[in-house]
Structures are given as structure tokens and as C-alpha cells.
């Protein structure tokens, strides 16, 4: 490859950057490729960070995943049935949901989930037992 054809392959910025250099055209091209490689690595790192931000951190398809979603559905149904005036059914659904969330919290080692679910589930269970006694 002649020096002229190699120089035409280099972009104008590269030629300007190294115009006073005694470095060969191949050396200039190697320097420019190294700069581009670093830029692409930084861009890839940014894209990977964005993907990691969007990727769920909880496992999928495991028993705790199914319990988590079943518990979430039971909690929503419990709240709606309580709002509809079906107290016994709503409280039962909510207590079952709380038990599921305590299991999920234990599986994940997340004390906040366990404590929050245990306390709210206990409060609803106390009302449920009082309602059954009357």
C-alpha cells in the first residue's frame, strides 16, 4: 500500500493531529485505531450499565418468583375484597399474601420484606380472629 492511499484512509482529523510527526502512516493509523478502540470500550461500558439498570435483579422461574407473584396477586385481591365489604375473604387473602411475602423475604435474606409482611399480616390476622369470635 502506498503512503498516499494510506493517507487517504486516515480521516482529516488524524492527518491534522499527526501532520508534524515523523511517525509513519501505519503508526499514525495504529494510534488512531487505539483511540477509537478506547472510545468504543467506553461506549460499550455505558450500554452495559444501561442494560444492567433495566435487567431485573430478582431471579425468574424459581419457587420464590412464583410465590412473590402469587402473594402480590393475593394482596391486591385482598385489598379489593376488603374494599368491596367482603371482610372475611379479604382478610384471609391478605394473611395468605403476608405469609407468602415472609417466605420470599426469608428466601432472599431481606429482613425488611419479612418484618413488613409479618407485622401487617399479624395486624390483619388479629382483626380476622376478632371478627370470627363475634
Residue frames relative to the residue before (quaternion, step in Angstrom):
aa qw qx qy qz dx dy dz
X 1.0000 0.0000 0.0000 0.0000 0.00 0.00 0.00
X 0.3905 -0.7282 0.5115 0.2356 3.59 -0.80 0.91
X 0.6497 -0.5229 0.3853 0.3950 3.52 -1.29 0.41
X 0.6441 0.5410 -0.3283 0.4297 3.57 1.01 -0.78
X 0.6833 0.4681 -0.3057 0.4697 3.63 0.87 -0.87
X 0.6237 0.5248 -0.3453 0.4651 3.59 1.08 -0.66
X 0.6525 0.5187 -0.3150 0.4538 3.56 0.99 -0.80
X 0.6454 0.5061 -0.3342 0.4643 3.59 1.04 -0.65
X 0.6149 0.5390 -0.3512 0.4561 3.61 1.17 -0.47
X 0.6277 0.5132 -0.3396 0.4768 3.59 1.15 -0.55
X 0.4522 -0.6804 0.4917 0.3014 3.55 -0.96 0.71
X 0.7030 -0.4874 0.3227 0.4052 3.56 -1.25 0.42
X 0.6402 0.5389 -0.3309 0.4362 3.58 0.97 -0.83
X 0.6545 0.5093 -0.3092 0.4654 3.56 0.98 -0.86
X 0.6381 0.5199 -0.3239 0.4665 3.56 0.95 -0.88
X 0.6684 0.4941 -0.3045 0.4652 3.59 0.90 -0.88
X 0.6492 0.5438 -0.3172 0.4268 3.57 0.97 -0.88
X 0.8092 0.2615 -0.1052 0.5156 3.58 0.93 -0.91
X 0.3210 0.7993 -0.4740 0.1826 3.64 1.20 0.26
X 0.7337 0.3887 -0.2390 0.5036 3.61 1.03 -0.65
X 0.5028 0.6677 -0.4123 0.3624 3.57 1.30 0.00
X 0.4018 -0.6909 0.5429 0.2578 3.56 -1.19 0.56
X 0.4115 0.7194 -0.4573 0.3225 3.56 1.32 0.10
X 0.5265 -0.6284 0.4652 0.3339 3.57 -1.10 0.69
X 0.6584 -0.5043 0.3786 0.4109 3.55 -1.27 0.34
X 0.6331 0.5229 -0.3317 0.4645 3.59 1.03 -0.75
X 0.6358 0.5224 -0.3230 0.4674 3.58 1.02 -0.74
X 0.6390 0.5201 -0.3145 0.4714 3.55 1.04 -0.85
X 0.6473 0.5125 -0.3104 0.4711 3.55 1.00 -0.87
X 0.6395 0.5248 -0.3228 0.4598 3.59 0.99 -0.82
X 0.6405 0.5147 -0.3242 0.4688 3.59 0.98 -0.81
X 0.6688 0.5006 -0.2983 0.4617 3.57 0.93 -0.91
X 0.6396 0.5165 -0.3198 0.4710 3.59 1.01 -0.78
X 0.6291 0.5293 -0.3292 0.4644 3.58 1.04 -0.73
X 0.6372 0.5140 -0.3189 0.4776 3.59 1.00 -0.82
X 0.6646 0.4985 -0.2987 0.4697 3.58 0.95 -0.90
X 0.6235 0.5398 -0.3374 0.4539 3.59 1.03 -0.80
X 0.6536 0.5047 -0.3093 0.4716 3.60 0.95 -0.85
X 0.6446 0.5196 -0.3203 0.4604 3.59 0.97 -0.83
X 0.6727 0.4931 -0.2959 0.4655 3.56 0.94 -0.88
X 0.6157 0.5371 -0.3462 0.4610 3.60 1.05 -0.70
X 0.6564 0.5016 -0.3084 0.4716 3.59 0.97 -0.86
X 0.6520 0.5097 -0.3108 0.4676 3.57 0.99 -0.84
X 0.6390 0.5162 -0.3187 0.4729 3.60 1.02 -0.80
X 0.6395 0.5211 -0.3279 0.4604 3.59 0.98 -0.80
X 0.6400 0.5150 -0.3231 0.4699 3.60 1.02 -0.77
X 0.6614 0.4962 -0.3072 0.4712 3.59 0.93 -0.87
X 0.6439 0.5139 -0.3247 0.4646 3.60 0.97 -0.80
X 0.6344 0.5208 -0.3302 0.4662 3.60 1.01 -0.75
X 0.6414 0.5127 -0.3216 0.4714 3.59 1.02 -0.78
X 0.6452 0.5102 -0.3204 0.4699 3.60 0.98 -0.83
X 0.6573 0.5086 -0.3114 0.4608 3.58 0.94 -0.85
X 0.6224 0.5345 -0.3399 0.4597 3.59 1.08 -0.65
X 0.7243 0.4318 -0.2365 0.4827 3.59 1.07 -0.73
X 0.5914 0.5801 -0.3642 0.4255 3.59 1.21 -0.39
X 0.4582 -0.6788 0.4871 0.3032 3.60 -0.84 0.91
X 0.3863 -0.7413 0.5036 0.2182 3.56 -0.99 0.82
X 0.6351 0.5061 -0.3442 0.4711 3.59 1.19 -0.27
X 0.5468 -0.6236 0.4390 0.3457 3.57 -1.09 0.65
X 0.2491 -0.7565 0.5844 0.1553 3.57 -1.19 0.52
X 0.8006 0.3150 -0.2338 0.4529 3.54 -1.16 0.68
X 0.5774 0.5612 -0.3903 0.4465 3.59 1.24 0.10
X 0.7025 -0.4660 0.3186 0.4335 3.58 -1.28 0.26
X 0.6618 0.5014 -0.3234 0.4539 3.60 0.95 -0.80
X 0.5908 0.5596 -0.3641 0.4530 3.60 1.13 -0.58
X 0.6756 0.4790 -0.2894 0.4799 3.59 0.93 -0.91
X 0.6475 0.5076 -0.3218 0.4685 3.60 0.97 -0.83
X 0.6199 0.5521 -0.3388 0.4428 3.58 1.00 -0.83
X 0.7247 0.4317 -0.2588 0.4706 3.59 0.77 -1.00
X 0.6219 0.5200 -0.3470 0.4717 3.60 1.04 -0.68
X 0.6571 0.5104 -0.3028 0.4649 3.58 1.00 -0.84
X 0.6323 0.5230 -0.3308 0.4661 3.56 1.02 -0.76
X 0.6582 0.4954 -0.3053 0.4777 3.59 0.95 -0.87
X 0.6466 0.5133 -0.3221 0.4634 3.61 0.96 -0.84
X 0.6452 0.5185 -0.3280 0.4553 3.60 0.98 -0.80
X 0.6597 0.4937 -0.3117 0.4732 3.58 0.91 -0.87
X 0.6578 0.4914 -0.3142 0.4765 3.59 0.90 -0.86
X 0.6338 0.5395 -0.3284 0.4465 3.59 1.01 -0.80
X 0.6621 0.4920 -0.3071 0.4746 3.58 0.93 -0.87
X 0.6785 0.4872 -0.3042 0.4580 3.61 0.90 -0.86
X 0.6730 0.4762 -0.3167 0.4691 3.59 0.93 -0.77
X 0.5983 0.5301 -0.3618 0.4798 3.60 1.11 -0.58
X 0.6635 0.5012 -0.2999 0.4676 3.58 0.96 -0.84
X 0.6701 0.4924 -0.2952 0.4706 3.57 1.13 -0.62
X 0.5847 -0.6099 0.3669 0.3893 3.58 1.28 -0.07
X 0.5570 0.5730 -0.4073 0.4421 3.60 1.23 0.09
X 0.1544 -0.8695 0.4634 0.0739 3.51 0.57 1.25
X 0.6796 0.5017 -0.3056 0.4394 3.60 0.74 -1.01
X 0.6783 0.4850 -0.2852 0.4727 3.58 0.87 -0.96
X 0.6758 0.5087 -0.2941 0.4450 3.58 0.89 -0.95
X 0.6656 0.4946 -0.3037 0.4691 3.57 0.94 -0.87
X 0.6367 0.5273 -0.3255 0.4589 3.58 1.00 -0.81
X 0.6553 0.5013 -0.3098 0.4725 3.58 0.91 -0.90
X 0.6786 0.4966 -0.3004 0.4501 3.57 0.91 -0.87
X 0.6352 0.5127 -0.3320 0.4726 3.62 1.00 -0.74
X 0.6353 0.5099 -0.3267 0.4792 3.60 0.98 -0.79
X 0.6304 0.5320 -0.3228 0.4641 3.58 1.01 -0.82
X 0.6589 0.5173 -0.3057 0.4526 3.57 0.91 -0.90
X 0.6265 0.5264 -0.3325 0.4688 3.58 1.03 -0.79
X 0.6447 0.5182 -0.3136 0.4664 3.57 1.00 -0.84
X 0.6796 0.4880 -0.2966 0.4605 3.58 0.93 -0.85
X 0.5959 0.5346 -0.3669 0.4739 3.60 1.11 -0.59
X 0.6275 0.5276 -0.3247 0.4717 3.60 1.02 -0.81
X 0.6607 0.4992 -0.3051 0.4703 3.58 0.90 -0.93
X 0.6499 0.5179 -0.3141 0.4590 3.59 0.93 -0.85
X 0.6519 0.4923 -0.3166 0.4821 3.59 1.01 -0.78
X 0.6467 0.5252 -0.3224 0.4494 3.59 0.95 -0.83
X 0.7395 0.4049 -0.2169 0.4921 3.57 0.94 -0.90
X 0.3969 -0.7103 0.4858 0.3193 3.58 1.22 -0.32
X 0.4604 0.6739 -0.4377 0.3771 3.57 1.15 0.67
X 0.2891 -0.8021 0.5023 0.1439 3.55 -0.20 1.31
X 0.6052 0.5708 -0.3654 0.4177 3.61 1.03 -0.70
X 0.6546 0.4899 -0.3129 0.4833 3.59 0.94 -0.84
X 0.6648 0.5092 -0.3143 0.4472 3.59 0.89 -0.90
X 0.7033 0.4684 -0.2814 0.4547 3.60 0.77 -1.00
X 0.6664 0.5046 -0.3095 0.4533 3.60 0.86 -0.91
X 0.6864 0.4716 -0.2846 0.4748 3.57 0.92 -0.86
X 0.6537 0.5179 -0.3225 0.4478 3.57 0.94 -0.84
X 0.6790 0.4892 -0.3012 0.4571 3.59 0.91 -0.87
X 0.6961 0.4496 -0.2957 0.4753 3.60 0.80 -0.92
X 0.6399 0.5221 -0.3253 0.4606 3.60 1.02 -0.75
X 0.6442 0.5142 -0.3168 0.4693 3.60 1.02 -0.78
X 0.6423 0.5206 -0.3266 0.4580 3.59 0.96 -0.82
X 0.6742 0.4685 -0.2972 0.4874 3.59 0.92 -0.87
X 0.6405 0.5234 -0.3306 0.4544 3.62 0.98 -0.78
X 0.6176 0.5334 -0.3475 0.4619 3.62 1.05 -0.71
X 0.6608 0.4837 -0.3049 0.4863 3.60 0.95 -0.80
X 0.6203 0.5472 -0.3318 0.4537 3.56 1.05 -0.76
X 0.6721 0.4833 -0.2909 0.4797 3.59 0.90 -0.93
X 0.6396 0.5119 -0.3302 0.4688 3.62 0.97 -0.79
X 0.6589 0.5122 -0.3061 0.4581 3.56 0.97 -0.80
X 0.6608 0.5021 -0.3081 0.4652 3.58 1.06 -0.68
X 0.6469 0.5358 -0.3178 0.4398 3.59 1.12 -0.61
X 0.6444 0.5514 -0.3318 0.4131 3.59 1.09 -0.59
